C-alpha cells in the first residue's frame, strides 16, 4: 500500500474557497461597474421632483451602446471643463439630440419648432428668479451631431446646457434607469 503525501492545509480548506469567492466577486463587480451599470448618488436640487438630493440611482452603461439616447432620457455625465466640482458627475434630462434646434421662448422649451409638454419640471413659487439665459442673447442652440442638449427639471436651480452648451456623447456615463435608495422610492426611472 502506498502512502499518499498529505496535501497542504490550504489546498482543501475553506481558506482557498473564501479567496476564490472574494476574487470572483471583485472581478464581477469591476466588470459590471465598468461596462454594465454603475450606482450614482443624486446631489443638489437640479432634478427636483424627479430626483431628490441623496437618492441613489443605477446608471445603465450597456444599452446606450446599442440604443441611442432619446429626448426625455435622464443621463449622468461629466460636465465640461470649468463646470466640474471634483469628480462629481451631473444628472440631467435629454432635451435635444444631434441635429435638433432647441429654443427657450417665453420660459418654454421649443425643439424643432414644437413646444415641449414638460409636466415633469419643478414649478417655482411666484416671484422666483427667472431661468438662466446667456447674457440676454436669444436662447437658441443647434445641437451638433454626437452631442446632447441637457436641462435640469428644476430649471431655476440647474447649471445645464443653457450655461455650458451641448454635451458630447463621450462625456455621458449612461442612462439613469432604477431608483434604489431610499427603499420607499424604489422603482424604475
C-alpha positions as CSV (number, residue, x, y, z in Angstrom):
1,X,0.0,0.0,0.0
2,X,1.4,3.4,-1.0
3,X,1.3,6.2,1.4
4,X,-0.2,9.4,-0.3
5,X,1.5,12.5,0.7
6,X,-0.8,14.7,2.7
7,X,-1.9,17.8,0.8
8,X,-1.2,21.3,2.2
9,X,-3.9,22.5,4.5
10,X,-4.7,25.4,2.2
11,X,-5.5,23.3,-0.9
12,X,-8.6,21.7,0.5
13,X,-9.6,24.1,3.3
14,X,-12.1,26.8,3.4
15,X,-9.3,29.4,3.0
16,X,-9.0,28.7,-0.7
17,X,-12.8,28.8,-1.2
18,X,-13.0,32.2,0.6
19,X,-10.2,33.7,-1.5
20,X,-11.7,32.4,-4.8
21,X,-15.1,33.7,-3.8
22,X,-13.8,37.1,-3.0
23,X,-11.7,37.3,-6.1
24,X,-14.6,36.3,-8.4
25,X,-16.9,38.7,-6.7
26,X,-14.4,41.6,-7.1
27,X,-13.8,40.8,-10.8
28,X,-17.6,40.6,-11.4
29,X,-18.2,43.9,-9.6
30,X,-15.5,45.7,-11.6
31,X,-16.8,44.3,-14.9
32,X,-20.4,45.3,-14.1
33,X,-19.4,48.8,-12.9
34,X,-17.2,49.4,-15.9
35,X,-19.5,48.1,-18.7
36,X,-23.0,47.4,-17.5
37,X,-24.3,49.6,-14.6
38,X,-22.9,52.0,-12.0
39,X,-24.5,53.4,-8.8
40,X,-24.9,57.2,-8.5
41,X,-26.0,59.4,-5.6
42,X,-28.0,62.5,-6.6
43,X,-26.5,65.7,-5.3
44,X,-28.2,69.1,-5.5
45,X,-31.7,70.2,-6.4
46,X,-31.4,70.5,-10.2
47,X,-33.7,67.5,-10.8
48,X,-36.1,68.2,-8.0
49,X,-39.4,66.4,-8.2
50,X,-37.9,63.7,-10.4
51,X,-35.0,63.1,-8.0
52,X,-34.4,64.4,-4.6
53,X,-30.9,65.0,-3.1
54,X,-29.3,61.9,-1.5
55,X,-31.4,59.5,-3.6
56,X,-29.5,56.7,-5.3
57,X,-29.9,55.6,-8.9
58,X,-28.4,52.9,-11.0
59,X,-27.0,54.1,-14.3
60,X,-27.3,51.9,-17.3
61,X,-24.0,51.9,-19.3
62,X,-24.7,49.0,-21.6
63,X,-27.9,49.8,-23.6
64,X,-26.6,53.2,-24.8
65,X,-24.0,51.2,-26.8
66,X,-26.9,49.7,-28.8
67,X,-29.7,52.2,-28.5
68,X,-29.1,56.0,-28.9
69,X,-30.2,58.5,-26.3
70,X,-33.7,59.9,-26.8
71,X,-35.4,63.1,-25.7
72,X,-36.7,62.6,-22.2
73,X,-34.0,60.2,-21.1
74,X,-32.2,61.1,-17.9
75,X,-28.5,60.8,-18.1
76,X,-25.5,61.1,-15.8
77,X,-22.5,62.9,-17.4
78,X,-19.2,64.6,-16.7
79,X,-19.7,68.3,-17.1
80,X,-17.5,70.3,-19.5
81,X,-14.2,72.0,-18.4
82,X,-14.8,74.8,-16.0
83,X,-18.0,73.4,-14.5
84,X,-16.6,70.4,-12.7
85,X,-17.0,70.0,-8.9
86,X,-14.3,67.5,-8.2
87,X,-15.2,64.1,-9.7
88,X,-19.0,64.6,-9.2
89,X,-21.0,63.9,-12.4
90,X,-24.2,65.8,-13.2
91,X,-27.6,64.3,-13.8
92,X,-30.0,66.0,-16.3
93,X,-32.8,65.3,-18.8
94,X,-32.1,65.0,-22.6
95,X,-34.0,67.7,-24.4
96,X,-32.3,67.7,-27.7
97,X,-30.1,65.2,-29.7
98,X,-27.7,65.8,-32.6
99,X,-29.3,68.0,-35.3
100,X,-32.1,69.4,-33.1
101,X,-32.7,73.1,-32.8
102,X,-33.6,74.0,-29.1
103,X,-35.0,77.3,-28.2
104,X,-36.1,78.8,-24.9
105,X,-39.0,81.1,-25.7
106,X,-41.1,82.9,-23.0
107,X,-39.9,80.3,-20.5
108,X,-41.0,77.3,-22.6
109,X,-38.7,74.9,-24.4
110,X,-39.2,74.5,-28.1
111,X,-37.5,71.7,-30.0
112,X,-37.5,71.8,-33.8
113,X,-40.5,74.3,-33.7
114,X,-42.6,72.2,-31.3
115,X,-43.3,73.4,-27.7
116,X,-42.5,70.5,-25.3
117,X,-45.1,69.4,-22.8
118,X,-42.9,69.2,-19.7
119,X,-45.1,68.1,-16.8
120,X,-42.0,66.8,-15.0
121,X,-40.5,70.2,-14.4
122,X,-40.4,71.8,-10.9
123,X,-42.8,74.7,-10.6
124,X,-41.1,77.5,-8.7
125,X,-43.2,79.7,-6.4
126,X,-44.3,83.1,-7.8
127,X,-41.6,85.7,-7.6
128,X,-38.7,83.3,-8.1
129,X,-35.7,84.4,-10.2
130,X,-36.1,83.8,-14.0
131,X,-34.5,80.8,-15.7
132,X,-30.8,81.4,-16.6
133,X,-30.1,82.5,-20.1
134,X,-26.9,83.6,-21.8
135,X,-26.4,87.4,-21.4
136,X,-29.8,88.4,-22.8
137,X,-29.0,86.8,-26.2
138,X,-31.6,84.8,-28.0
139,X,-31.7,81.4,-26.4
140,X,-31.3,79.2,-29.4
141,X,-28.9,76.3,-29.8
142,X,-28.3,73.8,-32.7
143,X,-27.2,70.5,-31.2
144,X,-24.1,69.2,-33.0
145,X,-24.1,65.5,-34.1
146,X,-22.6,63.4,-31.3
147,X,-23.9,65.7,-28.6
148,X,-26.9,66.1,-26.3
149,X,-28.7,69.2,-25.0
150,X,-29.4,68.6,-21.3
151,X,-31.6,70.5,-18.9
152,X,-32.4,70.0,-15.2
153,X,-36.0,69.6,-14.2
154,X,-35.7,72.4,-11.7
155,X,-34.8,75.0,-14.2
156,X,-34.1,77.9,-11.8
157,X,-31.7,75.7,-9.8
158,X,-29.8,74.0,-12.6
159,X,-26.5,74.5,-14.4
160,X,-27.1,72.8,-17.6
161,X,-26.8,73.2,-21.4
162,X,-28.2,76.7,-21.2
163,X,-25.0,77.7,-19.5
164,X,-22.3,75.3,-20.9
165,X,-23.9,74.3,-24.2
166,X,-24.5,70.8,-25.7
167,X,-22.6,67.9,-24.1
168,X,-20.5,65.5,-26.2
169,X,-21.6,61.9,-26.0
170,X,-18.2,60.9,-24.8
171,X,-18.9,62.8,-21.5
172,X,-22.0,60.8,-20.8
173,X,-21.7,58.0,-18.3
174,X,-25.1,56.4,-19.0
175,X,-28.8,56.5,-18.7
176,X,-30.5,56.6,-15.2
177,X,-32.9,53.7,-15.1
178,X,-33.5,52.5,-11.5
179,X,-34.0,54.5,-8.3
180,X,-33.0,52.1,-5.5
181,X,-32.5,54.2,-2.3
182,X,-34.2,55.0,-0.1
183,X,-36.2,51.8,-0.4
184,X,-39.5,53.7,-0.2
185,X,-38.7,55.3,-3.6
186,X,-37.5,52.1,-5.2
187,X,-38.6,51.8,-8.9
188,X,-37.7,52.4,-12.5
189,X,-37.0,56.0,-13.6
